[in-house]
Amino acid sequence: MPIIASSGNEIAVFPFKKYDIVSDQYIVSRRYATAALIDHIHGVRCGPSITVPSDAVDGDGLTELDYKPT
């Protein structure tokens, strides 16, 4: 479940990384994701949360590639 900010129109997302078995190292994603998604995919948060408009996050809990918070 995403973390919703007090206004209800914003969602907290995090930068994250995931282990890549092919390269045998962690790869930092080019997207931000909700805490729920990061936990679901067994990723690792690698920075503080940022609050983004809820329409910047898709149904899976990810922002678009190379999302730049304003």
PyMOL Python script that loads the backbone (N, CA, C, O; Angstrom):
from pymol import cmd

cmd.read_pdbstr("""\
ATOM      1  N   MET A   1       0.843  -1.179   0.000  1.00  0.00           N
ATOM      2  CA  MET A   1       0.000   0.000   0.000  1.00  0.00           C
ATOM      3  C   MET A   1       0.888   1.242   0.000  1.00  0.00           C
ATOM      4  O   MET A   1       1.799   1.352   0.821  1.00  0.00           O
ATOM      5  N   PRO A   2       0.629   2.174  -0.912  1.00  0.00           N
ATOM      6  CA  PRO A   2       1.457   3.378  -0.947  1.00  0.00           C
ATOM      7  C   PRO A   2       1.267   4.231   0.288  1.00  0.00           C
ATOM      8  O   PRO A   2       0.217   4.201   0.930  1.00  0.00           O
ATOM      9  N   ILE A   3       2.293   4.988   0.608  1.00  0.00           N
ATOM     10  CA  ILE A   3       2.198   5.930   1.715  1.00  0.00           C
ATOM     11  C   ILE A   3       1.593   7.211   1.157  1.00  0.00           C
ATOM     12  O   ILE A   3       2.165   7.829   0.259  1.00  0.00           O
ATOM     13  N   ILE A   4       0.452   7.608   1.677  1.00  0.00           N
ATOM     14  CA  ILE A   4      -0.240   8.788   1.176  1.00  0.00           C
ATOM     15  C   ILE A   4       0.068   9.971   2.081  1.00  0.00           C
ATOM     16  O   ILE A   4      -0.034   9.862   3.303  1.00  0.00           O
ATOM     17  N   ALA A   5       0.445  11.102   1.488  1.00  0.00           N
ATOM     18  CA  ALA A   5       0.686  12.322   2.267  1.00  0.00           C
ATOM     19  C   ALA A   5      -0.649  12.844   2.785  1.00  0.00           C
ATOM     20  O   ALA A   5      -1.711  12.404   2.345  1.00  0.00           O
ATOM     21  N   SER A   6      -0.586  13.769   3.707  1.00  0.00           N
ATOM     22  CA  SER A   6      -1.787  14.243   4.387  1.00  0.00           C
ATOM     23  C   SER A   6      -2.826  14.841   3.450  1.00  0.00           C
ATOM     24  O   SER A   6      -4.016  14.811   3.766  1.00  0.00           O
ATOM     25  N   SER A   7      -2.415  15.381   2.311  1.00  0.00           N
ATOM     26  CA  SER A   7      -3.386  15.982   1.396  1.00  0.00           C
ATOM     27  C   SER A   7      -4.193  14.922   0.646  1.00  0.00           C
ATOM     28  O   SER A   7      -5.270  15.224   0.131  1.00  0.00           O
ATOM     29  N   GLY A   8      -3.698  13.698   0.578  1.00  0.00           N
ATOM     30  CA  GLY A   8      -4.393  12.633  -0.133  1.00  0.00           C
ATOM     31  C   GLY A   8      -4.162  12.654  -1.633  1.00  0.00           C
ATOM     32  O   GLY A   8      -4.544  11.705  -2.318  1.00  0.00           O
ATOM     33  N   ASN A   9      -3.553  13.697  -2.163  1.00  0.00           N
ATOM     34  CA  ASN A   9      -3.281  13.801  -3.598  1.00  0.00           C
ATOM     35  C   ASN A   9      -1.818  13.570  -3.921  1.00  0.00           C
ATOM     36  O   ASN A   9      -1.391  13.774  -5.058  1.00  0.00           O
ATOM     37  N   GLU A  10      -1.055  13.152  -2.940  1.00  0.00           N
ATOM     38  CA  GLU A  10       0.370  12.938  -3.121  1.00  0.00           C
ATOM     39  C   GLU A  10       0.759  11.588  -2.554  1.00  0.00           C
ATOM     40  O   GLU A  10       0.112  11.065  -1.647  1.00  0.00           O
ATOM     41  N   ILE A  11       1.828  11.033  -3.103  1.00  0.00           N
ATOM     42  CA  ILE A  11       2.319   9.715  -2.685  1.00  0.00           C
ATOM     43  C   ILE A  11       3.810   9.816  -2.417  1.00  0.00           C
ATOM     44  O   ILE A  11       4.541  10.471  -3.159  1.00  0.00           O
ATOM     45  N   ALA A  12       4.254   9.168  -1.359  1.00  0.00           N
ATOM     46  CA  ALA A  12       5.683   9.101  -1.051  1.00  0.00           C
ATOM     47  C   ALA A  12       6.305   7.981  -1.880  1.00  0.00           C
ATOM     48  O   ALA A  12       5.818   6.850  -1.886  1.00  0.00           O
ATOM     49  N   VAL A  13       7.380   8.311  -2.573  1.00  0.00           N
ATOM     50  CA  VAL A  13       8.125   7.329  -3.362  1.00  0.00           C
ATOM     51  C   VAL A  13       9.601   7.415  -2.998  1.00  0.00           C
ATOM     52  O   VAL A  13      10.054   8.410  -2.434  1.00  0.00           O
ATOM     53  N   PHE A  14      10.338   6.375  -3.322  1.00  0.00           N
ATOM     54  CA  PHE A  14      11.741   6.262  -2.932  1.00  0.00           C
ATOM     55  C   PHE A  14      12.597   5.877  -4.127  1.00  0.00           C
ATOM     56  O   PHE A  14      12.126   5.182  -5.027  1.00  0.00           O
ATOM     57  N   PRO A  15      13.855   6.323  -4.145  1.00  0.00           N
ATOM     58  CA  PRO A  15      14.800   5.714  -5.085  1.00  0.00           C
ATOM     59  C   PRO A  15      15.109   4.307  -4.552  1.00  0.00           C
ATOM     60  O   PRO A  15      15.082   4.077  -3.343  1.00  0.00           O
ATOM     61  N   PHE A  16      15.396   3.394  -5.442  1.00  0.00           N
ATOM     62  CA  PHE A  16      15.650   2.022  -4.982  1.00  0.00           C
ATOM     63  C   PHE A  16      16.620   1.318  -5.914  1.00  0.00           C
ATOM     64  O   PHE A  16      16.880   1.759  -7.033  1.00  0.00           O
ATOM     65  N   LYS A  17      17.144   0.210  -5.413  1.00  0.00           N
ATOM     66  CA  LYS A  17      18.027  -0.626  -6.217  1.00  0.00           C
ATOM     67  C   LYS A  17      17.583  -2.074  -6.076  1.00  0.00           C
ATOM     68  O   LYS A  17      16.922  -2.447  -5.107  1.00  0.00           O
ATOM     69  N   LYS A  18      17.954  -2.872  -7.051  1.00  0.00           N
ATOM     70  CA  LYS A  18      17.583  -4.276  -7.082  1.00  0.00           C
ATOM     71  C   LYS A  18      18.798  -5.074  -7.523  1.00  0.00           C
ATOM     72  O   LYS A  18      19.561  -4.638  -8.386  1.00  0.00           O
ATOM     73  N   TYR A  19      18.970  -6.236  -6.931  1.00  0.00           N
ATOM     74  CA  TYR A  19      20.095  -7.094  -7.283  1.00  0.00           C
ATOM     75  C   TYR A  19      19.881  -7.702  -8.660  1.00  0.00           C
ATOM     76  O   TYR A  19      18.810  -8.229  -8.961  1.00  0.00           O
ATOM     77  N   ASP A  20      20.915  -7.622  -9.492  1.00  0.00           N
ATOM     78  CA  ASP A  20      20.887  -8.191 -10.836  1.00  0.00           C
ATOM     79  C   ASP A  20      21.792  -9.419 -10.857  1.00  0.00           C
ATOM     80  O   ASP A  20      23.011  -9.314 -10.718  1.00  0.00           O
ATOM     81  N   ILE A  21      21.186 -10.557 -11.028  1.00  0.00           N
ATOM     82  CA  ILE A  21      21.942 -11.807 -10.969  1.00  0.00           C
ATOM     83  C   ILE A  21      22.928 -11.937 -12.132  1.00  0.00           C
ATOM     84  O   ILE A  21      23.961 -12.589 -11.982  1.00  0.00           O
ATOM     85  N   VAL A  22      22.637 -11.341 -13.270  1.00  0.00           N
ATOM     86  CA  VAL A  22      23.519 -11.449 -14.441  1.00  0.00           C
ATOM     87  C   VAL A  22      24.827 -10.699 -14.212  1.00  0.00           C
ATOM     88  O   VAL A  22      25.908 -11.218 -14.491  1.00  0.00           O
ATOM     89  N   SER A  23      24.717  -9.462 -13.697  1.00  0.00           N
ATOM     90  CA  SER A  23      25.935  -8.672 -13.477  1.00  0.00           C
ATOM     91  C   SER A  23      26.509  -8.865 -12.074  1.00  0.00           C
ATOM     92  O   SER A  23      27.597  -8.373 -11.772  1.00  0.00           O
ATOM     93  N   ASP A  24      25.779  -9.583 -11.216  1.00  0.00           N
ATOM     94  CA  ASP A  24      26.206  -9.866  -9.844  1.00  0.00           C
ATOM     95  C   ASP A  24      26.452  -8.580  -9.050  1.00  0.00           C
ATOM     96  O   ASP A  24      27.425  -8.467  -8.304  1.00  0.00           O
ATOM     97  N   GLN A  25      25.542  -7.613  -9.232  1.00  0.00           N
ATOM     98  CA  GLN A  25      25.635  -6.365  -8.485  1.00  0.00           C
ATOM     99  C   GLN A  25      24.255  -5.726  -8.378  1.00  0.00           C
ATOM    100  O   GLN A  25      23.324  -6.098  -9.093  1.00  0.00           O
ATOM    101  N   TYR A  26      24.144  -4.763  -7.474  1.00  0.00           N
ATOM    102  CA  TYR A  26      22.904  -4.008  -7.358  1.00  0.00           C
ATOM    103  C   TYR A  26      22.863  -2.939  -8.444  1.00  0.00           C
ATOM    104  O   TYR A  26      23.869  -2.292  -8.736  1.00  0.00           O
ATOM    105  N   ILE A  27      21.691  -2.767  -9.033  1.00  0.00           N
ATOM    106  CA  ILE A  27      21.468  -1.767 -10.064  1.00  0.00           C
ATOM    107  C   ILE A  27      20.448  -0.758  -9.523  1.00  0.00           C
ATOM    108  O   ILE A  27      19.364  -1.141  -9.081  1.00  0.00           O
ATOM    109  N   VAL A  28      20.799   0.526  -9.563  1.00  0.00           N
ATOM    110  CA  VAL A  28      19.886   1.573  -9.109  1.00  0.00           C
ATOM    111  C   VAL A  28      18.880   1.825 -10.224  1.00  0.00           C
ATOM    112  O   VAL A  28      19.257   2.048 -11.374  1.00  0.00           O
ATOM    113  N   SER A  29      17.613   1.788  -9.877  1.00  0.00           N
ATOM    114  CA  SER A  29      16.563   2.013 -10.859  1.00  0.00           C
ATOM    115  C   SER A  29      16.550   3.462 -11.334  1.00  0.00           C
ATOM    116  O   SER A  29      16.958   4.366 -10.604  1.00  0.00           O
ATOM    117  N   ARG A  30      16.087   3.672 -12.543  1.00  0.00           N
ATOM    118  CA  ARG A  30      15.922   5.023 -13.079  1.00  0.00           C
ATOM    119  C   ARG A  30      14.538   5.568 -12.744  1.00  0.00           C
ATOM    120  O   ARG A  30      14.162   6.640 -13.217  1.00  0.00           O
ATOM    121  N   ARG A  31      13.788   4.844 -11.940  1.00  0.00           N
ATOM    122  CA  ARG A  31      12.458   5.252 -11.506  1.00  0.00           C
ATOM    123  C   ARG A  31      12.429   5.370  -9.990  1.00  0.00           C
ATOM    124  O   ARG A  31      13.320   4.875  -9.300  1.00  0.00           O
ATOM    125  N   TYR A  32      11.400   6.028  -9.481  1.00  0.00           N
ATOM    126  CA  TYR A  32      11.087   6.001  -8.055  1.00  0.00           C
ATOM    127  C   TYR A  32       9.933   5.016  -7.887  1.00  0.00           C
ATOM    128  O   TYR A  32       9.181   4.764  -8.828  1.00  0.00           O
ATOM    129  N   ALA A  33       9.799   4.461  -6.680  1.00  0.00           N
ATOM    130  CA  ALA A  33       8.729   3.502  -6.432  1.00  0.00           C
ATOM    131  C   ALA A  33       8.181   3.674  -5.025  1.00  0.00           C
ATOM    132  O   ALA A  33       8.837   4.234  -4.147  1.00  0.00           O
ATOM    133  N   THR A  34       6.961   3.179  -4.829  1.00  0.00           N
ATOM    134  CA  THR A  34       6.354   3.198  -3.498  1.00  0.00           C
ATOM    135  C   THR A  34       7.044   2.158  -2.613  1.00  0.00           C
ATOM    136  O   THR A  34       7.650   1.208  -3.108  1.00  0.00           O
ATOM    137  N   ALA A  35       6.945   2.351  -1.326  1.00  0.00           N
ATOM    138  CA  ALA A  35       7.531   1.400  -0.377  1.00  0.00           C
ATOM    139  C   ALA A  35       6.937   0.008  -0.569  1.00  0.00           C
ATOM    140  O   ALA A  35       7.639  -0.999  -0.469  1.00  0.00           O
ATOM    141  N   ALA A  36       5.639  -0.035  -0.845  1.00  0.00           N
ATOM    142  CA  ALA A  36       4.976  -1.336  -1.030  1.00  0.00           C
ATOM    143  C   ALA A  36       5.547  -2.092  -2.221  1.00  0.00           C
ATOM    144  O   ALA A  36       5.771  -3.300  -2.139  1.00  0.00           O
ATOM    145  N   LEU A  37       5.783  -1.399  -3.318  1.00  0.00           N
ATOM    146  CA  LEU A  37       6.335  -2.068  -4.490  1.00  0.00           C
ATOM    147  C   LEU A  37       7.768  -2.513  -4.240  1.00  0.00           C
ATOM    148  O   LEU A  37       8.145  -3.628  -4.600  1.00  0.00           O
ATOM    149  N   ILE A  38       8.561  -1.654  -3.632  1.00  0.00           N
ATOM    150  CA  ILE A  38       9.955  -2.020  -3.349  1.00  0.00           C
ATOM    151  C   ILE A  38      10.008  -3.272  -2.478  1.00  0.00           C
ATOM    152  O   ILE A  38      10.809  -4.170  -2.734  1.00  0.00           O
ATOM    153  N   ASP A  39       9.170  -3.336  -1.463  1.00  0.00           N
ATOM    154  CA  ASP A  39       9.116  -4.533  -0.618  1.00  0.00           C
ATOM    155  C   ASP A  39       8.655  -5.746  -1.417  1.00  0.00           C
ATOM    156  O   ASP A  39       9.199  -6.838  -1.254  1.00  0.00           O
ATOM    157  N   HIS A  40       7.666  -5.566  -2.273  1.00  0.00           N
ATOM    158  CA  HIS A  40       7.104  -6.664  -3.062  1.00  0.00           C
ATOM    159  C   HIS A  40       8.139  -7.279  -4.008  1.00  0.00           C
ATOM    160  O   HIS A  40       8.174  -8.497  -4.185  1.00  0.00           O
ATOM    161  N   ILE A  41       8.978  -6.440  -4.612  1.00  0.00           N
ATOM    162  CA  ILE A  41       9.983  -6.949  -5.560  1.00  0.00           C
ATOM    163  C   ILE A  41      11.322  -7.255  -4.884  1.00  0.00           C
ATOM    164  O   ILE A  41      12.307  -7.568  -5.554  1.00  0.00           O
ATOM    165  N   HIS A  42      11.348  -7.163  -3.561  1.00  0.00           N
ATOM    166  CA  HIS A  42      12.557  -7.430  -2.775  1.00  0.00           C
ATOM    167  C   HIS A  42      13.696  -6.493  -3.156  1.00  0.00           C
ATOM    168  O   HIS A  42      14.859  -6.891  -3.213  1.00  0.00           O
ATOM    169  N   GLY A  43      13.333  -5.238  -3.417  1.00  0.00           N
ATOM    170  CA  GLY A  43      14.329  -4.214  -3.691  1.00  0.00           C
ATOM    171  C   GLY A  43      14.825  -3.600  -2.390  1.00  0.00           C
ATOM    172  O   GLY A  43      14.406  -4.000  -1.304  1.00  0.00           O
ATOM    173  N   VAL A  44      15.711  -2.635  -2.508  1.00  0.00           N
ATOM    174  CA  VAL A  44      16.296  -1.951  -1.353  1.00  0.00           C
ATOM    175  C   VAL A  44      16.167  -0.449  -1.569  1.00  0.00           C
ATOM    176  O   VAL A  44      16.605   0.074  -2.594  1.00  0.00           O
ATOM    177  N   ARG A  45      15.574   0.239  -0.614  1.00  0.00           N
ATOM    178  CA  ARG A  45      15.509   1.699  -0.691  1.00  0.00           C
ATOM    179  C   ARG A  45      16.920   2.252  -0.582  1.00  0.00           C
ATOM    180  O   ARG A  45      17.716   1.782   0.231  1.00  0.00           O
ATOM    181  N   CYS A  46      17.230   3.248  -1.401  1.00  0.00           N
ATOM    182  CA  CYS A  46      18.595   3.790  -1.373  1.00  0.00           C
ATOM    183  C   CYS A  46      18.589   5.310  -1.272  1.00  0.00           C
ATOM    184  O   CYS A  46      19.455   5.982  -1.832  1.00  0.00           O
ATOM    185  N   GLY A  47      17.623   5.835  -0.566  1.00  0.00           N
ATOM    186  CA  GLY A  47      17.555   7.272  -0.367  1.00  0.00           C
ATOM    187  C   GLY A  47      16.272   7.638   0.344  1.00  0.00           C
ATOM    188  O   GLY A  47      15.403   6.790   0.549  1.00  0.00           O
ATOM    189  N   PRO A  48      16.151   8.900   0.719  1.00  0.00           N
ATOM    190  CA  PRO A  48      14.949   9.351   1.434  1.00  0.00           C
ATOM    191  C   PRO A  48      13.751   9.423   0.482  1.00  0.00           C
ATOM    192  O   PRO A  48      13.904   9.481  -0.738  1.00  0.00           O
ATOM    193  N   SER A  49      12.575   9.419   1.067  1.00  0.00           N
ATOM    194  CA  SER A  49      11.364   9.526   0.256  1.00  0.00           C
ATOM    195  C   SER A  49      11.193  10.945  -0.264  1.00  0.00           C
ATOM    196  O   SER A  49      11.688  11.910   0.318  1.00  0.00           O
ATOM    197  N   ILE A  50      10.485  11.039  -1.367  1.00  0.00           N
ATOM    198  CA  ILE A  50      10.026  12.325  -1.872  1.00  0.00           C
ATOM    199  C   ILE A  50       8.522  12.198  -2.070  1.00  0.00           C
ATOM    200  O   ILE A  50       8.011  11.097  -2.275  1.00  0.00           O
ATOM    201  N   THR A  51       7.826  13.299  -2.011  1.00  0.00           N
ATOM    202  CA  THR A  51       6.379  13.292  -2.205  1.00  0.00           C
ATOM    203  C   THR A  51       6.088  13.808  -3.604  1.00  0.00           C
ATOM    204  O   THR A  51       6.537  14.889  -3.988  1.00  0.00           O
ATOM    205  N   VAL A  52       5.327  13.017  -4.366  1.00  0.00           N
ATOM    206  CA  VAL A  52       5.005  13.383  -5.744  1.00  0.00           C
ATOM    207  C   VAL A  52       3.490  13.373  -5.921  1.00  0.00           C
ATOM    208  O   VAL A  52       2.785  12.728  -5.145  1.00  0.00           O
ATOM    209  N   PRO A  53       2.980  14.076  -6.927  1.00  0.00           N
ATOM    210  CA  PRO A  53       1.543  14.020  -7.208  1.00  0.00           C
ATOM    211  C   PRO A  53       1.135  12.578  -7.524  1.00  0.00           C
ATOM    212  O   PRO A  53       1.890  11.843  -8.162  1.00  0.00           O
ATOM    213  N   SER A  54      -0.033  12.183  -7.086  1.00  0.00           N
ATOM    214  CA  SER A  54      -0.465  10.803  -7.285  1.00  0.00           C
ATOM    215  C   SER A  54      -0.556  10.427  -8.760  1.00  0.00           C
ATOM    216  O   SER A  54      -0.409   9.254  -9.103  1.00  0.00           O
ATOM    217  N   ASP A  55      -0.798  11.403  -9.642  1.00  0.00           N
ATOM    218  CA  ASP A  55      -0.871  11.071 -11.068  1.00  0.00           C
ATOM    219  C   ASP A  55       0.503  10.842 -11.697  1.00  0.00           C
ATOM    220  O   ASP A  55       0.584  10.470 -12.868  1.00  0.00           O
ATOM    221  N   ALA A  56       1.585  11.057 -10.946  1.00  0.00           N
ATOM    222  CA  ALA A  56       2.934  10.778 -11.445  1.00  0.00           C
ATOM    223  C   ALA A  56       3.336   9.325 -11.196  1.00  0.00           C
ATOM    224  O   ALA A  56       4.408   8.894 -11.622  1.00  0.00           O
ATOM    225  N   VAL A  57       2.477   8.569 -10.504  1.00  0.00           N
ATOM    226  CA  VAL A  57       2.765   7.175 -10.156  1.00  0.00           C
ATOM    227  C   VAL A  57       1.749   6.280 -10.853  1.00  0.00           C
ATOM    228  O   VAL A  57       0.543   6.514 -10.773  1.00  0.00           O
ATOM    229  N   ASP A  58       2.248   5.250 -11.539  1.00  0.00           N
ATOM    230  CA  ASP A  58       1.333   4.354 -12.250  1.00  0.00           C
ATOM    231  C   ASP A  58       0.682   3.354 -11.294  1.00  0.00           C
ATOM    232  O   ASP A  58       0.952   3.367 -10.094  1.00  0.00           O
ATOM    233  N   GLY A  59      -0.158   2.507 -11.823  1.00  0.00           N
ATOM    234  CA  GLY A  59      -0.893   1.541 -11.026  1.00  0.00           C
ATOM    235  C   GLY A  59      -0.026   0.519 -10.325  1.00  0.00           C
ATOM    236  O   GLY A  59      -0.458  -0.102  -9.354  1.00  0.00           O
ATOM    237  N   ASP A  60       1.201   0.334 -10.809  1.00  0.00           N
ATOM    238  CA  ASP A  60       2.126  -0.606 -10.178  1.00  0.00           C
ATOM    239  C   ASP A  60       2.914   0.032  -9.038  1.00  0.00           C
ATOM    240  O   ASP A  60       3.519  -0.674  -8.231  1.00  0.00           O
ATOM    241  N   GLY A  61       2.911   1.366  -8.968  1.00  0.00           N
ATOM    242  CA  GLY A  61       3.663   2.055  -7.920  1.00  0.00           C
ATOM    243  C   GLY A  61       4.973   2.647  -8.380  1.00  0.00           C
ATOM    244  O   GLY A  61       5.846   2.927  -7.559  1.00  0.00           O
ATOM    245  N   LEU A  62       5.132   2.847  -9.692  1.00  0.00           N
ATOM    246  CA  LEU A  62       6.368   3.385 -10.264  1.00  0.00           C
ATOM    247  C   LEU A  62       6.125   4.735 -10.934  1.00  0.00           C
ATOM    248  O   LEU A  62       5.047   4.991 -11.469  1.00  0.00           O
ATOM    249  N   THR A  63       7.141   5.588 -10.895  1.00  0.00           N
ATOM    250  CA  THR A  63       7.109   6.812 -11.691  1.00  0.00           C
ATOM    251  C   THR A  63       7.599   6.474 -13.091  1.00  0.00           C
ATOM    252  O   THR A  63       8.019   5.347 -13.350  1.00  0.00           O
ATOM    253  N   GLU A  64       7.546   7.440 -13.984  1.00  0.00           N
ATOM    254  CA  GLU A  64       8.100   7.232 -15.318  1.00  0.00           C
ATOM    255  C   GLU A  64       9.624   7.174 -15.244  1.00  0.00           C
ATOM    256  O   GLU A  64      10.216   7.575 -14.242  1.00  0.00           O
ATOM    257  N   LEU A  65      10.248   6.681 -16.289  1.00  0.00           N
ATOM    258  CA  LEU A  65      11.713   6.635 -16.339  1.00  0.00           C
ATOM    259  C   LEU A  65      12.290   8.028 -16.209  1.00  0.00           C
ATOM    260  O   LEU A  65      11.763   8.986 -16.774  1.00  0.00           O
ATOM    261  N   ASP A  66      13.368   8.134 -15.466  1.00  0.00           N
ATOM    262  CA  ASP A  66      14.098   9.405 -15.269  1.00  0.00           C
ATOM    263  C   ASP A  66      13.211  10.528 -14.728  1.00  0.00           C
ATOM    264  O   ASP A  66      13.392  11.690 -15.088  1.00  0.00           O
ATOM    265  N   TYR A  67      12.262  10.185 -13.871  1.00  0.00           N
ATOM    266  CA  TYR A  67      11.362  11.181 -13.283  1.00  0.00           C
ATOM    267  C   TYR A  67      12.179  12.233 -12.517  1.00  0.00           C
ATOM    268  O   TYR A  67      13.057  11.893 -11.725  1.00  0.00           O
ATOM    269  N   LYS A  68      11.881  13.483 -12.762  1.00  0.00           N
ATOM    270  CA  LYS A  68      12.554  14.596 -12.085  1.00  0.00           C
ATOM    271  C   LYS A  68      11.538  15.316 -11.198  1.00  0.00           C
ATOM    272  O   LYS A  68      10.652  16.001 -11.709  1.00  0.00           O
ATOM    273  N   PRO A  69      11.653  15.170  -9.884  1.00  0.00           N
ATOM    274  CA  PRO A  69      10.716  15.879  -9.003  1.00  0.00           C
ATOM    275  C   PRO A  69      10.903  17.390  -9.108  1.00  0.00           C
ATOM    276  O   PRO A  69      12.016  17.883  -9.294  1.00  0.00           O
ATOM    277  N   THR A  70       9.813  18.099  -8.989  1.00  0.00           N
ATOM    278  CA  THR A  70       9.903  19.568  -9.086  1.00  0.00           C
ATOM    279  C   THR A  70       9.921  20.217  -7.730  1.00  0.00           C
ATOM    280  O   THR A  70       9.994  21.442  -7.633  1.00  0.00           O
TER     281      THR A  70
END
""", "prot")
cmd.dss("prot")
cmd.show_as("cartoon", "prot")
cmd.util.cbc("prot")
cmd.orient("prot")
